[in-house]
Amino acid sequence: MEKRAKKPIHLFYCAESEELARKVAEQSESIQLQSISWRSFDDGFPNLFINNAHDIRGQHVAFLASFSSPGVIFEQISAIFALPKLFIASFTLVLPFFPTGSFERVEEEGDVATAFTMARILSMIPKSRGGPTSVVIYDIHALQERFYFGDDVLPCFESGIPLLLQRLRQLPDADNVTIAFPDDGAWKRFHKQLQNFPMVVCAKVREGDKRIVRIKEGNPEGRHVVIVDDLVQSGGTLIECQKVLAAHGAAKVSAYVTHGVFPKQSWERFLQNSSEGLVNSYAYFWITDSCPLTVKAIGNRAPFEVLSLAGSIADALQI
């Protein structure tokens, strides 16, 4: 069967995502980087200019976004809404981290499910000449969030787990790896992609006024245990999971999260010289580059290791 020719892609990007965009472009000669001038008026509101706007008519266009804070979302939404109206053949939005994904439900009257709000905003992206916009998101917090999007966009949910599997195969103790989940939610989210590994499932139980992590099922004794979740914020749960796994005889403990959010530099808790008493507690801590500001802050400091989504994004742009 003859291999299908790759379609040429014009890839725009926000300022935060420039490094990742360049890595994506390096994956294929069919991807050409384009730029936007991210300027502001004196009052702080965006004064944007899409460079080479006339040249992208009739072309396949993509935008690599990073909604790292509310302050940068409006200017990117402005560009995202403008690009499809430039008579382009198709439009793809790549938003590796869907930031409000963990706020997806209402537990009591008055709660605001901002995941739904964000999905509704993205569902209003204008159609290009080729039809609805494709929205590529990695490891969204809950798969049912696909139903938050309207019919005028096509959400495409990808995963960073293949990157983890590739990295695990390279480990010297690859045949001694056990996968651990910090709670039932993570198990439901990822266990089918990791079903060839022995598994440990942890759970938070209440003892008095405290919530304590316990092992619900599985045995970590003598194993290199890799904790898997979609994202990390303060890291408190991962710290408690590591402690209980080590107490039950794990030979080594590592962690993987697709999205290293780490507000207020909470990643510092995991450094080998931190004051958390976690010296050498993590053999590896793998994250992807879905949160560019985190990647820039962490650098190559142990135990962190960045698994790039660049190749996966380049493939997704050909869908």
Backbone as numpy.savetxt, mean C-alpha at the origin, in Angstrom:
# Nx Ny Nz CAx CAy CAz Cx Cy Cz
1.11 -18.79 -29.42 0.27 -17.60 -29.42 1.15 -16.35 -29.42
0.85 -15.43 -30.30 1.69 -14.24 -30.42 1.49 -13.32 -29.22
2.62 -12.85 -28.70 2.57 -11.98 -27.52 2.00 -10.62 -27.88
1.05 -10.14 -27.04 0.42 -8.87 -27.30 1.40 -7.72 -27.08
1.42 -6.79 -28.01 2.32 -5.64 -27.88 1.87 -4.77 -26.72
2.81 -4.22 -25.98 2.49 -3.36 -24.85 2.03 -1.99 -25.34
0.98 -1.49 -24.72 0.49 -0.17 -25.11 1.38 0.90 -24.49
1.68 1.97 -25.21 2.48 3.06 -24.66 1.68 3.82 -23.60
2.32 4.12 -22.49 1.68 4.80 -21.37 2.41 6.10 -21.07
1.66 7.18 -20.92 2.22 8.44 -20.46 1.90 8.56 -18.96
2.94 8.49 -18.14 2.76 8.42 -16.69 3.07 9.75 -16.02
2.03 10.36 -15.45 2.20 11.55 -14.61 2.29 11.10 -13.16
2.75 11.99 -12.29 2.96 11.60 -10.89 2.94 12.84 -10.01
2.61 12.63 -8.73 2.70 13.72 -7.77 4.14 13.85 -7.30
4.44 14.94 -6.63 5.81 15.22 -6.21 6.37 14.12 -5.31
5.55 13.63 -4.38 6.01 12.61 -3.44 6.39 11.31 -4.14
5.73 11.02 -5.26 5.88 9.72 -5.91 6.89 9.72 -7.05
7.69 10.77 -7.16 8.61 10.85 -8.30 9.58 9.66 -8.34
10.15 9.29 -7.20 11.12 8.19 -7.20 10.47 6.88 -7.63
9.28 6.60 -7.11 8.57 5.38 -7.51 8.19 5.44 -8.98
7.78 6.61 -9.47 7.42 6.75 -10.88 8.61 6.44 -11.78
9.77 6.90 -11.38 10.97 6.62 -12.18 11.29 5.13 -12.18
11.08 4.47 -11.07 11.29 3.02 -11.01 10.29 2.28 -11.90
9.05 2.77 -11.92 8.03 2.16 -12.79 8.44 2.31 -14.25
8.90 3.51 -14.63 9.30 3.76 -16.02 10.49 2.90 -16.43
11.35 2.57 -15.47 12.50 1.71 -15.77 12.10 0.28 -16.09
10.87 -0.10 -15.73 10.42 -1.48 -15.96 10.06 -1.75 -17.41
9.76 -0.69 -18.18 9.29 -0.91 -19.54 9.57 0.31 -20.41
10.01 0.05 -21.63 10.23 1.14 -22.58 8.92 1.75 -23.04
7.82 1.08 -22.77 6.52 1.59 -23.21 5.97 2.67 -22.27
6.64 2.89 -21.12 6.17 3.88 -20.15 7.03 5.13 -20.24
6.40 6.24 -20.54 7.10 7.52 -20.67 6.62 8.47 -19.58
7.56 9.02 -18.84 7.21 9.94 -17.76 6.81 11.30 -18.31
5.77 11.87 -17.71 5.33 13.22 -18.01 5.27 13.98 -16.68
5.15 15.30 -16.76 5.25 16.08 -15.52 4.13 17.10 -15.39
3.90 17.49 -14.16 2.97 18.55 -13.81 3.73 19.57 -12.97
3.51 20.83 -13.22 4.11 21.88 -12.39 3.21 22.09 -11.17
3.73 21.69 -10.01 2.94 21.77 -8.78 3.21 23.10 -8.09
2.56 24.14 -8.59 2.75 25.48 -8.04 1.59 25.86 -7.14
1.77 26.92 -6.38 0.69 27.42 -5.51 0.59 28.93 -5.63
-0.62 29.44 -5.47 -0.83 30.88 -5.37 -0.40 31.35 -3.97
-0.36 32.65 -3.78 0.08 33.19 -2.50 -0.82 32.76 -1.35
-2.08 32.45 -1.65 -2.99 32.03 -0.58 -2.89 30.54 -0.27
-1.98 29.85 -0.96 -1.75 28.44 -0.69 -2.52 27.48 -1.58
-3.52 27.96 -2.31 -4.29 27.07 -3.17 -3.49 26.71 -4.43
-3.77 25.55 -5.03 -2.95 25.08 -6.15 -3.04 25.97 -7.38
-1.90 26.10 -8.05 -1.79 26.77 -9.34 -1.05 25.79 -10.25
-1.79 24.84 -10.81 -1.20 23.69 -11.48 -1.11 23.90 -12.99
-0.12 23.22 -13.59 0.01 23.26 -15.05 0.45 21.88 -15.53
-0.36 21.28 -16.42 -0.04 19.96 -17.00 0.83 20.20 -18.23
2.07 19.81 -18.13 3.01 20.03 -19.23 2.70 19.09 -20.41
2.90 19.58 -21.62 2.70 18.80 -22.85 1.27 18.29 -22.98
0.30 19.07 -22.51 -1.09 18.62 -22.52 -1.58 18.29 -23.93
-1.16 19.07 -24.92 -1.62 18.83 -26.29 -1.06 17.52 -26.83
0.15 17.15 -26.40 0.82 15.97 -26.96 0.22 14.65 -26.48
-0.57 14.67 -25.42 -1.11 13.41 -24.90 -2.50 13.10 -25.46
-3.00 13.92 -26.36 -4.29 13.62 -27.00 -4.22 12.28 -27.72
-5.23 11.46 -27.50 -5.29 10.16 -28.15 -4.36 9.12 -27.54
-3.71 9.45 -26.41 -2.74 8.55 -25.78 -3.32 7.93 -24.49
-2.72 6.81 -24.08 -3.07 6.18 -22.81 -2.30 6.89 -21.69
-3.02 7.35 -20.70 -2.43 8.19 -19.65 -2.70 7.56 -18.27
-1.72 7.70 -17.38 -1.87 7.24 -16.00 -1.34 8.30 -15.06
-1.83 8.25 -13.83 -1.35 9.18 -12.79 -1.04 8.38 -11.54
0.18 8.56 -11.01 0.62 7.88 -9.79 0.44 8.84 -8.62
-0.50 8.52 -7.72 -0.86 9.42 -6.63 -0.31 8.93 -5.30
-0.27 9.85 -4.33 0.06 9.52 -2.95 -0.74 10.45 -2.05
-1.80 9.90 -1.44 -2.65 10.70 -0.56 -2.14 10.57 0.87
-0.96 11.10 1.12 -0.30 10.91 2.40 -0.89 11.76 3.52
-1.56 12.84 3.15 -2.19 13.70 4.15 -3.31 14.49 3.48
-4.30 14.97 4.25 -5.38 15.75 3.64 -4.88 16.97 2.88
-3.73 17.51 3.29 -3.21 18.73 2.68 -2.77 18.57 1.23
-2.47 17.35 0.80 -1.99 17.15 -0.58 -3.06 16.54 -1.49
-4.18 16.16 -0.92 -5.19 15.46 -1.71 -5.86 16.39 -2.72
-6.19 17.61 -2.31 -6.95 18.49 -3.20 -6.20 18.79 -4.49
-4.90 19.10 -4.39 -4.16 19.43 -5.61 -4.06 18.22 -6.54
-3.93 17.02 -5.96 -3.85 15.83 -6.81 -5.20 15.51 -7.43
-6.28 15.66 -6.66 -7.62 15.44 -7.21 -7.88 16.41 -8.37
-7.40 17.64 -8.23 -7.57 18.62 -9.30 -6.92 18.15 -10.60
-5.70 17.61 -10.48 -5.00 17.10 -11.67 -5.68 15.84 -12.21
-6.11 14.97 -11.30 -6.76 13.71 -11.68 -8.05 13.97 -12.46
-8.80 15.00 -12.03 -10.04 15.33 -12.72 -9.79 16.03 -14.06
-8.64 16.67 -14.20 -8.35 17.40 -15.44 -7.83 16.49 -16.55
-7.02 15.51 -16.20 -6.35 14.69 -17.22 -7.32 13.96 -18.16
-8.38 13.31 -17.68 -9.25 12.58 -18.62 -9.95 13.48 -19.64
-10.03 14.78 -19.37 -10.75 15.71 -20.26 -9.84 16.28 -21.35
-8.60 15.76 -21.41 -7.66 16.24 -22.43 -7.68 15.35 -23.67
-8.83 14.74 -23.95 -9.04 13.92 -25.14 -8.08 12.74 -25.21
-7.82 12.13 -24.06 -6.91 10.99 -24.01 -7.67 9.69 -24.30
-6.91 8.65 -24.70 -7.54 7.39 -25.09 -8.05 6.62 -23.88
-7.33 6.66 -22.77 -7.76 5.99 -21.54 -7.03 6.62 -20.37
-7.59 6.40 -19.16 -6.97 6.98 -17.96 -6.95 5.95 -16.84
-5.80 5.82 -16.21 -5.63 4.92 -15.07 -5.06 5.72 -13.90
-5.72 5.64 -12.76 -5.21 6.23 -11.52 -4.59 5.12 -10.69
-3.33 5.28 -10.33 -2.67 4.33 -9.43 -2.53 4.99 -8.07
-3.27 4.46 -7.11 -3.24 4.96 -5.73 -2.81 3.78 -4.86
-1.50 3.56 -4.71 -1.04 2.34 -4.01 -1.64 2.16 -2.62
-1.75 3.26 -1.86 -2.33 3.18 -0.52 -3.61 3.99 -0.47
-4.72 3.30 -0.19 -6.02 3.95 -0.03 -6.12 4.36 1.44
-5.89 5.64 1.76 -5.56 6.03 3.14 -6.69 5.92 4.15
-7.93 5.99 3.69 -9.03 5.94 4.65 -9.65 4.54 4.73
-8.94 3.55 4.20 -9.49 2.20 4.10 -9.87 1.57 5.42
-9.19 1.94 6.50 -9.50 1.33 7.80 -10.67 2.00 8.50
-11.23 3.04 7.87 -12.41 3.72 8.42 -13.61 3.39 7.52
-13.91 2.09 7.45 -14.85 1.62 6.44 -16.23 1.28 6.99
-16.44 1.43 8.30 -17.75 1.03 8.84 -18.21 1.99 9.92
-19.50 1.93 10.18 -20.12 2.74 11.22 -20.49 1.82 12.38
-19.86 2.03 13.52 -20.13 1.19 14.68 -21.17 1.79 15.61
-21.33 3.11 15.55 -22.40 3.76 16.29 -22.84 5.00 15.54
-24.08 5.39 15.75 -24.63 6.53 15.02 -23.76 7.77 15.26
-23.35 8.40 14.19 -22.47 9.56 14.29 -21.10 9.30 13.70
-20.68 8.02 13.63 -19.41 7.70 12.98 -19.49 8.06 11.49
-18.38 8.55 10.95 -18.31 8.87 9.53 -17.34 7.90 8.85
-17.84 7.10 7.93 -17.01 6.13 7.22 -16.30 6.85 6.07
-15.13 7.39 6.36 -14.43 8.21 5.36 -13.90 7.39 4.19
-13.82 6.07 4.35 -13.47 5.23 3.19 -14.53 5.38 2.10
-15.78 5.44 2.51 -16.88 5.62 1.57 -16.80 7.00 0.92
-16.47 8.02 1.72 -16.34 9.38 1.18 -15.26 9.43 0.10
-14.10 8.85 0.40 -13.01 8.87 -0.58 -13.38 8.11 -1.84
-14.05 6.96 -1.69 -14.46 6.18 -2.85 -15.45 6.96 -3.71
-16.35 7.70 -3.07 -17.32 8.50 -3.82 -16.63 9.62 -4.60
-15.62 10.25 -3.98 -14.88 11.30 -4.69 -14.21 10.73 -5.93
-13.53 9.58 -5.77 -12.82 8.98 -6.91 -13.79 8.47 -7.96
-15.00 8.12 -7.54 -16.00 7.64 -8.49 -16.50 8.74 -9.41
-16.19 9.99 -9.07 -16.63 11.13 -9.88 -15.60 11.55 -10.91
-14.48 10.81 -11.02 -13.48 11.16 -12.03 -14.13 11.12 -13.42
-13.96 12.17 -14.22 -14.58 12.18 -15.55 -14.11 11.00 -16.41
-14.97 10.57 -17.31 -14.60 9.51 -18.25 -13.68 10.08 -19.32
-12.76 9.26 -19.78 -11.93 9.63 -20.92 -12.63 9.15 -22.19
-12.01 9.35 -23.32 -12.61 8.89 -24.58 -12.73 7.37 -24.61
-11.89 6.69 -23.82 -11.93 5.23 -23.79 -12.91 4.66 -22.77
-13.56 5.53 -21.99 -14.52 5.04 -21.01 -14.12 5.33 -19.59
-14.59 4.50 -18.63 -14.34 4.77 -17.21 -12.86 4.68 -16.85
-12.50 5.38 -15.79 -11.14 5.34 -15.26 -10.90 4.04 -14.50
-9.74 3.46 -14.69 -9.30 2.32 -13.88 -8.57 2.86 -12.65
-8.92 2.37 -11.47 -8.29 2.80 -10.23 -7.57 1.61 -9.61
-6.24 1.67 -9.59 -5.42 0.57 -9.09 -5.03 0.85 -7.64
-5.41 -0.06 -6.74 -5.14 0.09 -5.31 -4.52 -1.20 -4.79
-3.55 -1.08 -3.89 -2.88 -2.25 -3.33 -3.38 -2.55 -1.91
-3.74 -3.80 -1.71 -4.13 -4.31 -0.38 -5.00 -3.32 0.39
-6.14 -3.02 -0.20 -7.11 -2.18 0.49 -7.52 -2.90 1.77
-7.86 -2.15 2.80 -8.04 -2.74 4.13 -9.13 -3.81 4.16
-10.20 -3.61 3.42 -11.29 -4.59 3.39 -11.78 -4.73 1.96
-11.84 -5.95 1.45 -12.19 -6.16 0.05 -13.59 -5.68 -0.28
-14.49 -5.67 0.72 -15.85 -5.22 0.43 -15.89 -3.74 0.08
-14.78 -3.02 0.28 -14.77 -1.60 -0.08 -14.88 -1.37 -1.58
-14.71 -2.44 -2.36 -14.93 -2.32 -3.81 -16.36 -1.85 -4.11
-17.29 -2.19 -3.21 -18.69 -1.83 -3.44 -18.98 -0.38 -3.04
-17.98 0.33 -2.50 -18.15 1.75 -2.20 -17.99 2.61 -3.45
-17.35 2.02 -4.49 -17.09 2.77 -5.72 -18.30 2.71 -6.64
-18.54 3.81 -7.34 -19.65 3.86 -8.28 -19.31 3.15 -9.58
-20.31 3.08 -10.47 -20.14 2.35 -11.73 -19.33 3.11 -12.77
-18.96 4.35 -12.49 -18.23 5.16 -13.47 -16.72 5.02 -13.35
-16.24 4.18 -12.41 -14.82 3.83 -12.34 -14.69 2.32 -12.21
-13.51 1.82 -12.55 -13.25 0.38 -12.48 -12.14 0.13 -11.47
-12.49 -0.18 -10.20 -11.44 -0.44 -9.20 -10.73 -1.76 -9.47
-9.43 -1.72 -9.44 -8.58 -2.90 -9.67 -7.74 -3.11 -8.43
-8.00 -4.18 -7.68 -7.33 -4.41 -6.41 -6.16 -5.37 -6.60
-4.96 -4.86 -6.39 -3.74 -5.65 -6.49 -3.18 -5.91 -5.09
-2.14 -6.71 -5.00 -1.57 -7.07 -3.70 -0.05 -7.05 -3.73
0.53 -6.72 -2.58 1.98 -6.78 -2.42 2.47 -8.14 -1.98
1.55 -9.07 -1.69 1.94 -10.39 -1.19 2.88 -11.14 -2.15
2.69 -11.07 -3.48 3.67 -11.73 -4.36 5.11 -11.26 -4.14
5.30 -9.99 -3.77 6.65 -9.51 -3.45 7.19 -10.18 -2.20
6.31 -10.35 -1.21 6.73 -11.05 0.01 7.10 -12.50 -0.30
6.28 -13.18 -1.09 6.56 -14.58 -1.42 7.90 -14.71 -2.13
8.18 -13.79 -3.04 9.46 -13.81 -3.74 10.62 -13.62 -2.76
10.46 -12.71 -1.81 11.52 -12.47 -0.82 11.70 -13.64 0.12
10.61 -14.28 0.52 10.71 -15.42 1.43 11.46 -16.58 0.78
11.29 -16.75 -0.52 12.00 -17.84 -1.21 13.51 -17.62 -1.22
13.95 -16.38 -1.01 15.38 -16.06 -1.01 16.04 -16.25 0.35
15.24 -16.47 1.38 15.80 -16.59 2.73 16.57 -17.90 2.89
17.66 -17.88 3.66 18.41 -19.13 3.90 17.59 -20.16 4.67
16.61 -19.70 5.45 15.77 -20.62 6.21 14.35 -20.66 5.64
14.26 -20.58 4.32 12.95 -20.49 3.66 12.06 -21.68 4.00
12.65 -22.84 4.26 11.85 -24.02 4.56 11.40 -24.06 6.03
11.75 -23.03 6.80 11.39 -23.01 8.22 10.49 -21.82 8.55
9.84 -21.26 7.53 9.02 -20.06 7.72 7.59 -20.45 8.11
7.07 -19.76 9.11 5.66 -19.84 9.49 5.07 -18.44 9.38
3.86 -18.34 8.87 3.18 -17.06 8.74 2.29 -16.84 9.96
2.35 -15.63 10.54 1.49 -15.28 11.67 0.61 -14.10 11.29
-0.61 -14.11 11.79 -1.54 -13.01 11.58 -1.88 -12.39 12.93
-1.87 -11.06 13.02 -2.11 -10.41 14.31 -3.55 -10.50 14.79
-4.47 -10.83 13.88 -5.88 -10.96 14.27 -6.62 -11.73 13.19
-7.89 -12.02 13.45 -8.70 -12.77 12.49 -8.88 -12.00 11.18
-8.93 -10.66 11.27 -9.11 -9.86 10.06 -7.98 -10.04 9.08
-6.74 -10.05 9.58 -5.58 -10.25 8.71 -5.59 -11.66 8.12
-6.00 -12.65 8.94 -6.09 -14.03 8.45 -7.09 -14.11 7.30
-8.27 -13.54 7.48 -9.28 -13.56 6.42 -8.78 -12.87 5.16
-8.01 -11.81 5.34 -7.56 -11.00 4.22 -6.49 -11.71 3.39
-5.60 -12.48 4.04 -4.40 -12.95 3.34 -4.16 -14.46 3.35
-4.90 -15.24 4.12 -4.49 -16.64 4.30 -4.52 -17.45 3.01
-5.42 -17.12 2.08 -5.49 -17.89 0.84 -4.28 -17.68 -0.04
-3.64 -16.51 0.08 -2.43 -16.25 -0.70 -1.19 -16.87 -0.07
-1.32 -17.32 1.17 -0.16 -17.85 1.91 -0.43 -19.26 2.44
-1.32 -19.98 1.77 -1.80 -21.25 2.31 -0.77 -22.38 2.29
0.36 -22.17 1.61 1.40 -23.21 1.59 2.31 -23.18 2.81
2.08 -22.21 3.71 2.90 -22.08 4.91 2.11 -22.53 6.15
2.81 -23.07 7.16 2.16 -23.24 8.46 1.75 -21.87 8.99
0.68 -21.82 9.76 0.15 -20.52 10.20 -0.08 -20.46 11.70
0.07 -19.24 12.22 -0.26 -18.91 13.60 -1.23 -17.75 13.54
-2.31 -17.82 14.30 -3.27 -16.71 14.36 -3.30 -16.18 15.78
-3.07 -14.88 15.91 -3.11 -14.23 17.23 -4.47 -13.55 17.41
-4.74 -13.15 18.61 -5.99 -12.45 18.92 -5.77 -11.55 20.11
-6.52 -10.45 20.14 -6.50 -9.55 21.28 -7.61 -9.95 22.24
-7.25 -10.19 23.50 -8.24 -10.53 24.52 -8.19 -9.49 25.63
-9.31 -9.26 26.23 -9.39 -8.26 27.29 -9.15 -8.91 28.65
-8.21 -8.33 29.39 -7.96 -8.74 30.78 -8.05 -7.49 31.64
-9.18 -7.34 32.34 -9.41 -6.12 33.10 -9.54 -4.95 32.15
-8.70 -3.94 32.33 -8.73 -2.76 31.48 -7.76 -2.85 30.31
-7.04 -3.95 30.18 -6.00 -4.08 29.16 -6.44 -5.05 28.07
-5.94 -4.81 26.87 -6.12 -5.75 25.76 -4.78 -6.41 25.50
-4.73 -7.72 25.64 -3.49 -8.47 25.56 -3.52 -9.38 24.34
-2.38 -9.48 23.65 -2.27 -10.37 22.49 -1.96 -11.78 22.96
-2.74 -12.73 22.46 -2.53 -14.15 22.76 -2.50 -14.94 21.46
-1.91 -16.12 21.50 -1.94 -17.01 20.35 -3.23 -17.79 20.38
-4.00 -17.65 19.32 -5.30 -18.32 19.22 -5.16 -19.74 18.68
-4.30 -19.89 17.67 -4.04 -21.22 17.11 -2.69 -21.23 16.42
-2.09 -22.43 16.34 -0.79 -22.58 15.70 0.34 -22.63 16.71
1.50 -23.09 16.23 2.67 -23.25 17.10 3.90 -22.62 16.46
4.46 -21.56 17.08 5.63 -20.89 16.50 6.97 -21.48 16.92
6.97 -22.47 17.77 8.22 -22.95 18.39 9.24 -23.39 17.34
10.45 -22.81 17.44 11.56 -23.17 16.56 11.47 -22.63 15.15
10.48 -21.84 14.86 10.23 -21.39 13.50 10.65 -19.93 13.30
10.93 -19.57 12.04 11.08 -18.16 11.66 9.68 -17.66 11.33
9.10 -16.90 12.22 7.71 -16.48 12.10 7.65 -15.10 11.46
6.86 -14.99 10.39 6.69 -13.72 9.68 5.26 -13.25 9.90
5.11 -12.12 10.60 3.81 -11.52 10.85 3.38 -10.75 9.60
2.15 -10.98 9.14 1.66 -10.36 7.90 0.40 -9.55 8.19
0.38 -8.31 7.73 -0.81 -7.47 7.83 -0.80 -6.49 6.67
-1.93 -5.78 6.47 -1.99 -4.86 5.34 -1.28 -3.55 5.64
-1.33 -3.08 6.89 -0.70 -1.80 7.21 -0.27 -1.75 8.66
0.59 -0.79 8.96 1.00 -0.55 10.34 0.87 0.95 10.61
0.34 1.27 11.79 0.25 2.66 12.23 1.27 2.87 13.36
0.85 2.81 14.60 1.79 3.01 15.72 2.71 1.82 15.91
2.27 0.63 15.50 3.10 -0.56 15.64 2.89 -1.30 16.96
1.99 -0.80 17.79 1.79 -1.42 19.10 1.40 -2.88 19.02
0.49 -3.21 18.12 0.05 -4.61 17.99 1.19 -5.50 17.53
2.00 -5.02 16.58 3.12 -5.84 16.10 4.14 -6.08 17.20
4.35 -5.08 18.04 5.29 -5.25 19.15 4.79 -6.32 20.11
3.50 -6.28 20.44 2.94 -7.27 21.35 2.93 -8.66 20.72
2.68 -8.75 19.42 2.72 -10.03 18.73 4.12 -10.63 18.79
5.12 -9.79 18.55 6.50 -10.28 18.60 6.83 -10.85 19.97
6.40 -10.16 21.00 6.70 -10.61 22.36 6.08 -11.97 22.66
4.82 -12.15 22.27 4.14 -13.40 22.58 4.68 -14.55 21.73
5.07 -14.26 20.48 5.65 -15.30 19.62 7.01 -15.75 20.15
7.83 -14.77 20.58 9.14 -15.10 21.17 8.96 -15.90 22.45
7.98 -15.52 23.25 7.73 -16.23 24.51 7.29 -17.67 24.27
6.71 -17.96 23.12 6.28 -19.31 22.79 7.31 -20.04 21.92
8.56 -19.54 21.88 9.65 -20.30 21.31 10.00 -20.03 19.87
9.48 -18.95 19.27 9.87 -18.63 17.89 11.37 -18.40 17.80
12.02 -19.01 16.82 13.46 -18.83 16.66 13.79 -17.42 16.19
12.99 -16.89 15.27 13.14 -15.53 14.77 11.75 -14.99 14.47
11.62 -13.67 14.52 10.36 -13.03 14.16 10.66 -11.91 13.16
9.91 -11.90 12.06 9.97 -10.82 11.08 8.56 -10.31 10.85
8.42 -9.23 10.08 7.11 -8.68 9.80 7.06 -8.18 8.37
5.86 -8.27 7.79 5.59 -7.68 6.48 4.28 -6.91 6.55
4.30 -5.67 6.08 3.07 -4.90 5.84 3.22 -4.24 4.48
2.13 -4.17 3.74 2.18 -3.50 2.45 2.36 -2.00 2.63
1.67 -1.45 3.62 1.67 0.00 3.81 2.29 0.38 5.15
3.49 0.93 5.11 4.14 1.41 6.32 3.74 2.85 6.57
2.61 3.06 7.22 2.11 4.40 7.43 2.95 5.14 8.48
3.10 4.54 9.64 3.99 5.03 10.70 3.83 6.53 10.98
2.66 6.98 11.43 2.52 8.40 11.78 3.44 8.76 12.95
3.85 10.02 12.98 4.70 10.54 14.07 5.98 9.72 14.24
6.53 9.26 13.10 7.80 8.52 13.08 7.78 7.31 14.01
6.64 6.64 14.09 6.54 5.47 14.97 7.41 4.31 14.51
7.95 4.37 13.30 8.88 3.34 12.83 10.14 3.29 13.69
10.45 4.38 14.38 11.65 4.40 15.22 11.59 3.36 16.33
10.37 2.93 16.70 10.22 1.92 17.75 10.84 0.59 17.35
11.01 0.38 16.05 11.48 -0.92 15.57 12.96 -0.93 15.22
13.62 0.22 15.33 15.06 0.25 15.07 15.80 -0.54 16.13
16.93 -1.11 15.76 17.64 -1.99 16.68 18.30 -1.24 17.83
18.34 0.09 17.75 18.87 0.87 18.87 17.78 1.67 19.57
16.49 1.24 19.39 15.38 1.99 19.98 15.33 1.77 21.48
14.49 2.56 22.13 14.35 2.47 23.59 13.19 1.57 23.99
12.65 0.78 23.04 11.48 -0.04 23.32 11.86 -1.40 23.91
13.17 -1.65 24.03 13.57 -2.96 24.53 13.36 -4.04 23.49
13.43 -3.66 22.21 13.18 -4.61 21.13 14.45 -4.96 20.37
15.60 -4.85 21.03 16.87 -5.07 20.34 16.89 -6.46 19.71
17.14 -6.50 18.41 17.21 -7.74 17.64 15.91 -8.54 17.66
14.80 -7.90 18.00 13.54 -8.64 18.06 13.01 -8.98 16.68
13.30 -8.14 15.69 12.86 -8.40 14.33 14.06 -8.68 13.44
14.03 -9.85 12.81 15.10 -10.17 11.85 14.96 -9.29 10.62
13.72 -9.18 10.12 13.42 -8.32 8.98 12.09 -7.63 9.23
11.97 -6.42 8.69 10.68 -5.74 8.66 10.50 -5.23 7.24
9.66 -5.94 6.47 9.47 -5.61 5.07 8.27 -4.69 4.89
8.45 -3.64 4.10 7.35 -2.75 3.68 7.50 -2.54 2.18
6.45 -2.03 1.54 6.59 -1.63 0.15 6.77 -0.11 0.09
6.91 0.40 -1.11 7.07 1.85 -1.29 5.74 2.53 -1.60
4.65 1.99 -1.04 3.33 2.60 -1.23 3.18 3.91 -0.48
4.00 4.11 0.56 3.98 5.36 1.34 5.35 6.02 1.19
5.53 6.86 0.16 6.86 7.39 -0.17 7.55 8.15 0.96
6.80 8.89 1.75 7.43 9.66 2.82 8.05 8.74 3.87
7.42 7.61 4.14 7.98 6.64 5.08 9.27 6.06 4.53
9.25 5.68 3.27 10.44 5.09 2.65 11.62 6.06 2.70
11.34 7.33 2.44 12.40 8.35 2.47 12.95 8.52 3.87
12.06 8.48 4.88 12.50 8.68 6.26 13.30 7.49 6.78
12.88 6.28 6.43 13.52 5.08 6.97 14.87 4.82 6.33
14.98 5.10 5.03 16.22 4.79 4.35 16.47 3.28 4.34
17.70 2.89 4.64 18.05 1.46 4.67 18.35 0.99 6.09
17.71 1.61 7.07 18.01 1.26 8.45 17.41 -0.08 8.85
18.26 -0.94 9.42 17.80 -2.25 9.87 16.79 -2.07 11.01
15.80 -2.95 11.04 15.59 -4.17 10.23 14.74 -3.94 8.99
14.56 -2.67 8.57 13.64 -2.39 7.47 14.26 -2.73 6.12
13.40 -3.21 5.23 13.79 -3.51 3.85 12.58 -3.20 2.98
12.79 -2.43 1.92 11.69 -1.99 1.06 11.59 -2.90 -0.16
10.39 -3.44 -0.38 10.09 -4.24 -1.56 9.29 -3.35 -2.52
9.85 -3.03 -3.65 9.23 -2.04 -4.52 8.05 -2.60 -5.31
7.00 -1.79 -5.41 5.82 -2.14 -6.20 6.01 -1.79 -7.68
7.16 -1.26 -8.06 7.34 -0.72 -9.41 6.98 -1.71 -10.50
7.49 -2.94 -10.40 7.22 -3.95 -11.44 5.74 -4.30 -11.51
5.12 -4.42 -10.35 3.69 -4.73 -10.30 2.85 -3.61 -10.89
3.21 -2.37 -10.58 2.48 -1.22 -11.14 2.63 -1.18 -12.67
3.85 -1.42 -13.15 4.07 -1.43 -14.61 3.19 -2.48 -15.28
3.05 -3.64 -14.65 2.17 -4.68 -15.21 0.70 -4.26 -15.15
0.31 -3.63 -14.05 -1.09 -3.21 -13.90 -1.48 -2.16 -14.93
-0.53 -1.35 -15.36 -0.84 -0.32 -16.36 -1.13 -0.92 -17.73
-0.79 -2.21 -17.90 -1.06 -2.87 -19.19 -2.38 -3.63 -19.21
-3.09 -3.62 -18.09 -4.37 -4.35 -18.02 -5.39 -3.68 -18.94
